[in-house]
Each structure stands twice: as C-alpha cells, then as structure tokens.
C-alpha cells in the first residue's frame, strides 16, 4: 500500500472496498485504517519519488511508473475477486 500510495495506483475506492469485503468483520476496521495510513504516507513521499525518477531518467518516467502500479493494482483486484468467488462456492460443512 505504501508503494501504491506513491504512484496513486492503489488509491482507488474500489480497491479499498474489495479489501474490506474479504477481511473478517472483527479485523476490518484496524486493517483498513492501516491500509489508508500507508497509502497516505506514500502520497506524501510521492513528490520525492517522482522528482528522483525525473532527475535520473526522464520527465515521462513517473507516468510509466504510475501506469505499472495501476496494472499491478488491477491484477491484485482480479485475484481478490477470483478468490472471493471461489470461497463463496465452497460448501459450508
């Protein structure tokens, strides 16, 4: 979540809601609080990371980095959704 906050890629409401759906009720509040805190910390550090990427490579590098993070967030959302569907299909007993 810290890396996602840096690029802004995982800072999506749908990402948080899917995480909340798979976390047990008794741990959900503290878990989401930690996730949001790490994302906010990443958002604070993001200008430093973007500046370092621009200084070292080119002005377009932070945008490619953000695109990669968005793709990673999409894959994580897909895996979460796939696993939550397979959990629902299992018999209770």
Beta strands, then each sheet from edge to edge (+ up, - down):
end
